[in-house]
Amino acid sequence: MIKKITLLTSLLFVIGMAIDGMNNQAHTNPFGAPAGRVGAPADNGNTCATAGCHASTPQNASNLFAVGVPAAGYNPGQTYLVQVNFSGTGNKGFQISPQTVAGALQGELINMTTSGSSGTQTVGAGKYITHTSPQSSASGSWTFQWRAPQAGTGAVTFYGAFVNGRNTGLRLSQQVVQENLAASVADNGKLKNFRIYPNPVTDKVTISYTLDRSEKVNIKVFDIMGRQSLLLLNSSEEAGEHQHNFEVKQALSAGVYFISVEAGSKRFSQKMLVK
């Protein structure tokens, strides 16, 4: 009789652990989500429900994470704090990625701690950041940093996926941060005699500047979402005055764009309106 009771108790314990694991596990990869699970367009909308990792249907939500960029926008190259904080039942985990619609990483994700329940790790060649272990408290919380991209990148979209338990609480959230155009335009003074005209543009645009020494120069056009629209110039130039004329009307539809000029280690950006 004692053996039967012991076996029955053990069986009930195993069943209970299995049920608890199914309902409370952060996901089938408790030590961090695999890359490409934030629901981004370039990832074909894949989420933590892909391949059966989580059974729940993703729900859109807000206020699950905050990017510490001021209302004026991010300054290119500056580092900002990103805080993940959401509540619910069950073990919690997350994954976030700042990327373009085409899937290019925007800026740089930086871990602040890589161990313990508050640890984070980058996956997918640094394109995504996720937890190192799930959190079971009433409110899950992680903190990491984001280094803003170069001037002229424009708006950056952060895609995020967040889970509470194995089969419940899968949520998706996005946050868009703008570039501080005033800071970017201020940098233009570092490139001597830098001018873009006419602006607004109706047909052709002229870009002129002076180089103190020979430099590799790249001139690109980005749309308001930070996607590269045109590569206007990619060449090595001698010191002195330079002027380039570009036909843009046929290549760009009407709207707001940013012309980004890279001269050696310096980057400069200016807003351009195409009519």
C-alpha positions as CSV (number, residue, x, y, z in Angstrom):
1,M,0.0,0.0,0.0
2,I,2.8,2.4,0.9
3,K,4.5,1.7,-2.5
4,K,1.2,2.5,-4.3
5,I,0.7,5.7,-2.4
6,T,4.3,6.7,-3.1
7,L,4.0,6.0,-6.8
8,L,0.7,7.8,-7.0
9,T,2.2,10.9,-5.3
10,S,5.2,10.9,-7.6
11,L,2.9,10.6,-10.7
12,L,0.7,13.5,-9.5
13,F,3.9,15.6,-8.9
14,V,5.2,14.9,-12.4
15,I,1.8,15.7,-13.9
16,G,1.6,18.9,-11.8
17,M,5.1,20.0,-12.9
18,A,4.2,19.3,-16.5
19,I,1.0,21.4,-16.3
20,D,2.8,24.2,-14.5
21,G,5.6,24.1,-17.1
22,M,3.1,24.3,-20.0
23,N,1.2,27.2,-18.4
24,N,4.0,29.2,-16.8
25,Q,7.2,28.7,-18.8
26,A,8.5,31.9,-20.5
27,H,8.8,30.0,-23.7
28,T,10.4,26.8,-25.1
29,N,13.7,28.8,-25.2
30,P,13.7,30.1,-21.6
31,F,17.2,31.5,-21.9
32,G,16.4,33.9,-24.6
33,A,14.2,34.1,-27.7
34,P,15.7,33.0,-31.1
35,A,16.4,35.9,-33.5
36,G,13.6,37.3,-35.6
37,R,10.6,37.0,-33.3
38,V,9.5,40.6,-32.9
39,G,6.8,40.7,-35.7
40,A,8.9,43.0,-37.9
41,P,8.0,43.2,-41.7
42,A,11.4,42.0,-42.7
43,D,11.0,38.9,-40.5
44,N,7.8,38.0,-42.3
45,G,5.9,39.0,-39.2
46,N,7.3,36.1,-37.2
47,T,6.6,36.2,-33.5
48,C,7.1,34.0,-30.4
49,A,4.1,32.0,-31.6
50,T,6.0,30.9,-34.7
51,A,6.9,27.2,-34.8
52,G,4.7,26.5,-31.8
53,C,6.9,28.2,-29.2
54,H,3.8,29.9,-27.8
55,A,0.2,28.9,-28.4
56,S,-1.5,32.3,-27.8
57,T,-2.4,34.7,-30.6
58,P,-0.3,37.9,-30.5
59,Q,-2.1,41.0,-29.3
60,N,-1.0,44.6,-29.9
61,A,-0.2,46.6,-26.8
62,S,1.5,49.8,-25.7
63,N,3.6,51.0,-22.8
64,L,5.5,47.7,-22.5
65,F,8.9,49.4,-23.0
66,A,10.3,52.9,-23.2
67,V,13.2,54.3,-25.3
68,G,14.7,57.2,-23.4
69,V,14.9,59.6,-26.4
70,P,13.6,63.1,-25.6
71,A,10.7,64.6,-27.5
72,A,13.1,66.6,-29.7
73,G,14.5,63.4,-31.0
74,Y,17.8,61.4,-30.8
75,N,21.2,62.9,-31.4
76,P,23.2,60.8,-33.8
77,G,25.8,58.6,-32.0
78,Q,24.4,59.3,-28.6
79,T,23.5,56.4,-26.2
80,Y,20.1,56.1,-24.7
81,L,18.5,53.9,-22.0
82,V,15.8,51.5,-22.9
83,Q,13.6,50.1,-20.2
84,V,11.3,47.0,-20.5
85,N,8.6,46.8,-17.9
86,F,5.3,44.9,-18.1
87,S,3.1,42.9,-15.7
88,G,1.1,39.7,-15.8
89,T,0.9,36.1,-14.6
90,G,3.5,33.5,-15.6
91,N,7.2,33.7,-16.4
92,K,8.1,36.7,-18.6
93,G,10.5,37.2,-21.5
94,F,11.0,39.7,-24.4
95,Q,12.8,40.5,-27.6
96,I,13.3,43.9,-29.2
97,S,14.9,45.1,-32.5
98,P,15.3,48.6,-34.0
99,Q,15.2,48.1,-37.7
100,T,14.0,49.4,-41.0
101,V,11.2,47.9,-43.0
102,A,13.8,46.3,-45.1
103,G,15.4,44.7,-42.0
104,A,18.5,46.8,-41.6
105,L,19.6,47.3,-37.9
106,Q,19.3,50.9,-36.9
107,G,21.9,52.0,-34.4
108,E,23.5,49.6,-31.9
109,L,22.1,47.5,-29.0
110,I,24.2,47.3,-25.9
111,N,23.8,45.0,-22.9
112,M,24.2,46.5,-19.5
113,T,24.3,43.2,-17.6
114,T,24.5,39.7,-19.1
115,S,23.6,37.5,-16.2
116,G,20.9,36.9,-13.6
117,S,17.2,37.5,-14.0
118,S,17.8,41.1,-15.2
119,G,20.4,40.1,-17.8
120,T,20.1,40.6,-21.5
121,Q,21.9,39.3,-24.6
122,T,22.1,40.2,-28.3
123,V,21.2,37.6,-30.9
124,G,21.1,37.6,-34.7
125,A,24.5,39.3,-35.1
126,G,23.5,42.0,-32.7
127,K,20.2,42.8,-34.5
128,Y,18.0,41.7,-31.6
129,I,18.2,41.9,-27.8
130,T,16.4,39.4,-25.5
131,H,16.4,38.2,-21.9
132,T,19.0,35.7,-20.5
133,S,16.5,34.1,-18.1
134,P,12.8,34.5,-17.5
135,Q,11.4,36.6,-14.7
136,S,8.5,35.2,-12.5
137,S,7.7,38.3,-10.4
138,A,4.4,40.2,-10.9
139,S,6.2,42.7,-13.1
140,G,9.1,41.8,-15.5
141,S,11.8,44.4,-15.8
142,W,15.0,44.7,-18.0
143,T,17.3,47.6,-18.9
144,F,19.7,48.0,-21.8
145,Q,21.2,50.7,-24.0
146,W,20.8,51.8,-27.6
147,R,23.4,53.9,-29.5
148,A,21.6,56.1,-32.1
149,P,22.6,55.7,-35.8
150,Q,24.3,58.3,-38.0
151,A,22.9,61.6,-39.0
152,G,20.4,61.5,-41.7
153,T,18.9,58.1,-40.7
154,G,15.6,59.7,-39.8
155,A,12.8,58.0,-37.8
156,V,13.7,54.6,-36.2
157,T,11.1,52.0,-35.3
158,F,11.6,49.6,-32.4
159,Y,9.7,46.3,-32.8
160,G,9.1,44.3,-29.6
161,A,7.5,40.9,-28.5
162,F,6.7,40.2,-24.9
163,V,5.4,37.0,-23.2
164,N,3.6,36.0,-19.9
165,G,3.7,32.3,-19.6
166,R,3.7,29.5,-22.3
167,N,0.2,29.7,-23.7
168,T,-1.0,33.2,-22.6
169,G,-0.1,36.8,-22.8
170,L,1.9,37.1,-26.0
171,R,1.9,40.8,-27.0
172,L,3.5,42.9,-29.7
173,S,4.5,46.6,-29.3
174,Q,6.2,49.2,-31.4
175,Q,7.8,52.6,-30.6
176,V,9.0,55.2,-33.2
177,V,11.7,57.7,-32.2
178,Q,12.6,60.7,-34.4
179,E,16.0,62.2,-35.2
180,N,16.8,65.5,-33.7
181,L,17.1,67.5,-37.0
182,A,18.3,70.6,-35.2
183,A,21.3,68.7,-33.9
184,S,22.0,67.1,-37.2
185,V,21.8,70.3,-39.2
186,A,24.1,72.0,-36.6
187,D,26.8,69.4,-37.5
188,N,26.8,70.8,-41.1
189,G,29.0,73.6,-39.9
190,K,31.9,71.2,-39.6
191,L,32.0,70.7,-43.3
192,K,33.1,74.0,-44.8
193,N,30.8,75.8,-47.2
194,F,28.3,72.9,-47.1
195,R,25.2,73.9,-49.1
196,I,22.2,72.2,-50.6
197,Y,20.1,74.2,-53.1
198,P,17.5,74.8,-54.2
199,N,15.5,73.6,-51.3
200,P,12.6,72.8,-51.9
201,V,13.7,70.8,-54.9
202,T,11.6,70.8,-58.1
203,D,14.0,69.1,-60.5
204,K,17.7,69.1,-59.7
205,V,19.6,69.6,-56.5
206,T,23.1,71.1,-56.2
207,I,25.4,70.1,-53.3
208,S,28.6,72.0,-52.7
209,Y,31.3,71.9,-50.0
210,T,35.0,72.3,-49.3
211,L,37.4,69.6,-48.2
212,D,40.5,70.4,-46.2
213,R,42.1,67.1,-47.4
214,S,41.5,64.2,-49.7
215,E,38.5,62.2,-48.4
216,K,36.2,59.3,-49.4
217,V,32.8,60.9,-49.9
218,N,29.4,59.3,-49.9
219,I,26.2,61.2,-50.5
220,K,22.9,59.4,-49.9
221,V,19.2,60.3,-49.7
222,F,17.0,58.8,-47.0
223,D,13.2,59.0,-46.7
224,I,11.4,60.0,-43.5
225,M,11.4,56.4,-42.2
226,G,15.2,56.1,-42.5
227,R,15.2,53.9,-45.6
228,Q,17.9,54.7,-48.2
229,S,16.2,56.0,-51.4
230,L,19.2,57.1,-53.5
231,L,23.0,56.8,-53.6
232,L,24.1,60.0,-55.3
233,L,27.9,59.8,-54.9
234,N,30.5,57.3,-53.7
235,S,34.0,58.4,-54.7
236,S,37.4,59.7,-53.4
237,E,37.8,63.4,-53.8
238,E,40.8,65.7,-53.5
239,A,41.1,68.7,-51.2
240,G,39.4,71.9,-52.4
241,E,35.9,73.1,-53.5
242,H,33.4,70.6,-54.9
243,Q,30.0,71.0,-56.5
244,H,27.7,68.2,-57.7
245,N,24.4,68.5,-59.5
246,F,21.9,65.6,-59.2
247,E,18.7,64.8,-60.9
248,V,16.3,63.7,-58.2
249,K,12.8,64.5,-59.4
250,Q,12.4,61.4,-61.5
251,A,13.8,59.2,-58.8
252,L,11.9,60.6,-55.8
253,S,8.2,61.2,-55.2
254,A,7.1,64.4,-53.5
255,G,7.8,64.5,-49.8
256,V,10.4,65.1,-47.1
257,Y,13.9,63.5,-47.3
258,F,17.3,63.8,-45.7
259,I,20.6,64.2,-47.6
260,S,23.4,62.6,-45.7
261,V,27.0,63.4,-46.6
262,E,29.9,61.2,-45.3
263,A,33.4,62.7,-45.7
264,G,36.0,60.5,-44.0
265,S,34.9,60.1,-40.4
266,K,32.5,63.1,-40.5
267,R,28.8,62.8,-41.2
268,F,26.5,65.6,-42.0
269,S,22.7,65.7,-42.8
270,Q,20.2,68.2,-44.0
271,K,16.4,68.0,-44.6
272,M,15.3,68.3,-48.2
273,L,11.8,68.9,-49.5
274,V,10.9,67.5,-52.9
275,K,7.9,69.1,-54.6
